[in-house]
Amino acid sequence: MAKISKVLDEIHRIREEIYEEEKGLTTEEVLKKIHSESERIMKKYNLKLRRVENKETVRV
């Protein structure tokens, strides 16, 4: 049980860090960050994934 608690604490800490990094960003800036991070991961692991660009406005 203590192991699960430690894992959940770590997840919570990471989520707080992400929130602090992104809390002042606009929706467009968050989407750009997600896009660039996904590109980085795809290159790092040599993933050949097809990306579908949605031309509609994103609703948040």
Secondary structure, DSSP 8 states (H G I E B T S, - for coil): -HHHHHHHHHHHHHHHHHHHHHTT--HHHHHHHHHHHHHHHHHHTT---------S----
